Amino acid sequence: MKRTLVAWVEDEPGALNRIVSLFRRRLFNIASLTVGSTERPGISRMTIVLDSGQTPSDRLAGHLRKLVNVVRVEDVTDRPAVLHDLAVVKVQTETETRGDVMQVAVASGARVVDVGPCTVTVETTGTEESVDALVAQLRPFGIAEMVRTGRVAMLRDDASAGWKE
């Protein structure tokens, strides 16, 4: 079972290393990890997706809360949240297939961000399932290169786990 934790951490050298080491020591597999700035100066937001097996999520969050640079932790796995992934996919094309690749991308809501002599690069965001579906449609053309961000998560509307003053 995958658990999605959101942690707000101080922007300090070594904070990411301490968090990753915590999960490594406890033998949790990190399925994805994203880090970015927040609306608060000096605070970064991490979305951590873990293969947690049978470990209760409150224990996972509790381990994180003990770390010095961690300000707040929320488990958003079972809460109403927006969960998105970003992928950039470079697809092999020939003159005959370039239009087909572009049509598949546009039909799925992706954007064509680069067209070269032998490739078309598309960008897509959405649920992991929708990104997986686009990748599956592009795979027969030949994927030359791909990068994905991993999951980012934000609670919906009134369920917000953000800062409240």
C-alpha positions in Angstrom: 0.0 0.0 0.0 1.3 3.5 -0.9 1.0 6.3 1.7 1.3 10.0 0.8 2.8 12.2 3.4 3.2 16.0 3.1 5.9 17.5 5.3 6.8 21.2 5.7 10.5 21.6 6.5 12.9 24.4 7.3 15.2 25.2 4.3 18.4 24.0 6.0 21.3 22.1 4.6 21.0 18.4 5.3 17.2 18.4 6.0 16.4 16.2 2.9 19.3 13.8 3.8 17.9 13.4 7.3 14.4 12.6 6.0 15.6 10.1 3.4 17.9 8.5 6.0 15.0 8.1 8.4 13.0 6.0 5.9 16.1 4.1 4.7 16.9 3.1 8.3 13.4 1.8 8.8 13.5 -0.1 5.5 10.7 1.9 3.8 10.8 2.2 0.0 10.3 5.8 -1.2 8.2 5.5 -4.3 8.5 9.3 -5.0 9.8 12.4 -3.4 9.1 15.9 -4.5 10.4 19.1 -2.8 9.6 22.7 -3.6 9.2 26.1 -2.1 6.0 27.3 -0.3 4.2 30.5 0.3 6.3 30.9 3.5 9.9 32.1 3.2 12.3 29.6 4.6 9.9 26.6 4.5 9.9 23.9 1.8 7.1 21.4 1.2 7.8 17.7 0.6 5.5 15.2 -0.8 6.7 11.7 0.1 5.1 8.6 -1.3 6.0 5.5 0.6 5.4 1.8 0.1 4.5 1.3 3.7 3.2 -2.3 3.8 1.4 -2.8 7.1 3.0 0.1 9.0 0.3 2.5 10.3 0.5 6.0 8.8 0.5 7.7 12.2 3.7 5.9 13.0 5.3 7.1 9.7 4.2 10.7 10.3 5.4 10.4 13.9 8.9 9.4 12.8 9.0 12.5 10.6 7.8 14.8 13.3 10.8 13.9 15.5 13.3 15.3 13.1 14.7 18.8 13.9 13.9 20.5 10.6 10.4 19.2 10.2 7.8 21.8 11.1 4.6 19.9 10.2 3.5 16.5 8.7 0.1 15.5 7.3 -0.9 12.1 5.9 -3.2 12.9 3.0 -3.6 9.3 1.7 -7.2 8.9 2.8 -8.3 12.5 2.6 -9.8 14.5 -0.3 -6.7 15.7 -2.2 -5.4 16.8 -5.5 -2.7 14.3 -6.5 -0.8 15.2 -9.6 2.3 14.1 -11.5 4.2 15.9 -14.3 5.9 14.0 -17.2 8.0 15.2 -20.1 8.2 12.5 -22.8 10.4 12.7 -25.9 9.0 10.4 -28.6 10.8 9.1 -31.7 9.1 10.2 -34.9 9.4 10.1 -38.6 7.7 12.4 -41.0 4.8 9.9 -41.3 4.2 9.5 -37.6 4.9 13.0 -36.3 1.2 14.1 -36.8 0.0 10.9 -35.1 2.2 11.6 -32.0 1.0 15.2 -31.8 -2.6 14.1 -32.2 -2.3 11.6 -29.4 -0.7 14.2 -27.1 -3.4 16.9 -27.8 -6.2 14.4 -27.5 -5.0 13.5 -24.0 -4.6 17.1 -22.9 -0.8 17.1 -23.2 1.2 20.0 -24.7 3.7 19.7 -27.4 6.8 21.6 -26.1 9.4 20.7 -28.8 9.4 19.4 -32.3 12.7 18.2 -33.7 13.7 16.4 -36.9 13.4 13.0 -35.2 11.5 13.6 -32.0 8.4 15.3 -30.6 8.5 16.2 -26.9 5.3 16.4 -24.9 4.5 17.6 -21.4 1.5 16.4 -19.4 0.2 16.8 -15.9 -2.5 14.9 -14.1 -3.1 11.9 -12.0 -0.6 9.2 -12.1 -3.1 7.0 -14.0 -3.7 9.7 -16.7 0.1 10.1 -17.1 0.5 6.3 -17.3 -2.2 6.2 -19.9 -0.5 8.8 -22.1 2.8 7.0 -21.8 1.2 3.7 -22.8 -0.3 5.4 -25.9 3.1 6.9 -26.9 5.2 3.8 -26.2 4.4 2.1 -29.6 6.0 5.1 -31.4 9.2 4.7 -29.4 10.0 6.7 -26.3 13.5 8.1 -26.6 13.5 9.7 -23.1 11.2 10.4 -20.3 11.2 12.2 -16.9 8.5 12.3 -14.2 8.3 14.5 -11.2 6.6 12.0 -8.9 3.4 12.8 -7.0 2.6 16.2 -5.5 -0.3 16.5 -3.2 -2.5 19.2 -1.8 -5.7 18.8 0.2 -8.9 20.0 -1.3 -10.8 23.1 -0.3 -11.9 22.9 3.4 -9.7 19.9 4.1 -6.7 22.1 3.6 -3.6 21.1 5.7 -1.9 24.4 4.9 -0.9 27.0 7.4 -3.5 28.7 9.4 -2.6 31.8 11.3 
